Amino acid sequence: MGCLASKELPTNAPAGRGPSALDQELWKSTQDLFNRLDRDRDGRITVYELREGALRELELDTTATECATFIGEFSNDSAAMDFPDFLEVMCSGAGTPEEVLLRRFNSVRKKLEYNSEDSCSRAG
C-alpha cells in the first residue's frame, strides 16, 4: 500500500492503471478521521481539536503538551496540522487510521517521558 500524500482522491497510478481499492479505502478512511478531528472545518487540526478528538475518537486522554508535540513533530506548521501532513503520518504505519494515530500518540508520549526522565537524571 503506497502513501497518498495528496488532498485529492487518487485517480491515476503507474502504467495507466487506476488506484487500488485499498489505496482508495485508506485515503477515504484517513480523510474521514481528519474531518472528524477538524471540528471547525478549516482544513487544519489544532492542538485543541487534536486533544478533544483523541478523547472522543480514541478514548485517549492526552495533554496539550502531547498534542503540541505531535503536531510539531509531524507537521510543517507548529500550530496546526493540515490534511497532507496528517495523511503522511497515517501512511507511515499499518492498520486503520485510528490505530496508527494511537500508536503515534504512544510514540510521542514515550519520547516526552524519556526526555523528562533524562532531564531529571541530569538535574540530580
C-alpha positions in Angstrom: 0.0 0.0 0.0 1.6 3.3 -1.1 1.3 6.6 0.7 -1.2 9.0 -0.9 0.2 12.4 0.1 -2.4 14.5 -1.7 -5.6 16.3 -0.8 -7.4 14.7 -3.8 -8.6 11.1 -4.1 -6.1 9.3 -6.2 -7.2 8.8 -9.8 -4.0 7.6 -11.6 -1.4 5.0 -11.0 1.7 3.8 -12.7 1.2 2.2 -16.2 -2.1 4.0 -16.6 -4.0 1.8 -14.0 -6.4 3.4 -11.6 -5.7 3.4 -7.8 -6.1 0.2 -6.0 -9.3 -0.2 -3.9 -7.0 -0.5 -0.9 -5.5 2.9 -1.6 -8.9 4.5 -2.1 -10.2 2.9 1.1 -7.1 4.2 3.0 -7.5 7.7 1.6 -11.2 7.8 2.4 -10.9 6.5 5.9 -8.0 8.8 6.6 -9.9 11.8 5.3 -12.9 10.7 7.4 -10.8 10.7 10.6 -9.2 14.0 9.7 -12.7 15.6 9.2 -13.9 14.2 12.5 -10.9 15.8 14.2 -11.2 19.1 12.3 -14.3 20.3 14.2 -14.3 23.8 12.8 -13.8 22.5 9.2 -11.0 25.0 8.4 -8.8 22.3 6.9 -6.4 22.2 9.9 -6.3 20.3 13.1 -5.2 22.5 16.1 -3.8 21.3 19.4 -7.3 21.8 21.0 -9.0 19.8 18.2 -6.5 17.0 18.4 -6.8 16.8 22.2 -10.6 16.7 22.1 -10.7 14.4 19.1 -8.2 11.9 20.7 -10.5 11.6 23.6 -13.7 11.4 21.5 -12.4 9.1 18.7 -9.8 7.0 20.5 -10.9 7.4 24.2 -7.3 8.6 24.8 -6.8 11.2 27.4 -3.9 13.4 26.1 -2.3 16.6 27.4 -1.9 19.8 25.4 1.8 19.2 25.5 1.5 15.8 23.9 -0.8 17.2 21.2 1.5 20.2 20.6 4.5 17.8 20.4 2.6 15.5 18.0 1.7 18.4 15.7 5.2 19.9 15.9 6.8 16.6 15.1 4.6 15.6 12.1 3.6 19.0 10.6 5.3 21.9 8.8 3.3 24.2 11.0 3.7 24.1 14.8 0.2 25.5 15.4 -1.9 23.1 13.4 -1.7 20.1 11.0 -3.3 20.1 7.5 -4.5 17.1 5.6 -1.3 16.4 3.6 0.7 16.3 6.8 -1.9 14.1 8.5 -2.1 11.8 5.6 1.7 11.4 5.6 1.6 10.4 9.3 -1.2 7.9 8.7 0.5 6.3 5.7 3.6 5.7 7.8 2.0 2.9 9.7 -0.1 -0.3 9.3 -3.7 -0.6 10.4 -6.7 1.7 10.4 -6.1 5.4 10.7 -7.3 5.3 14.3 -4.8 2.5 15.1 -2.0 4.4 13.5 -2.9 7.6 15.3 -3.0 5.8 18.6 0.5 4.3 18.0 1.8 7.8 17.0 0.5 9.2 20.2 2.1 6.5 22.2 5.4 7.2 20.5 5.1 10.9 21.3 4.3 10.0 25.0 7.3 7.7 25.3 9.5 10.4 23.8 8.2 13.0 26.2 8.6 10.6 29.2 12.2 9.8 28.1 13.1 13.4 27.7 11.6 14.2 31.1 13.5 11.3 32.8 16.7 12.4 31.1 16.3 15.9 32.3 15.6 14.7 35.9 18.7 12.5 35.8 20.9 15.4 34.7 19.5 17.7 37.4 20.0 15.1 40.2 
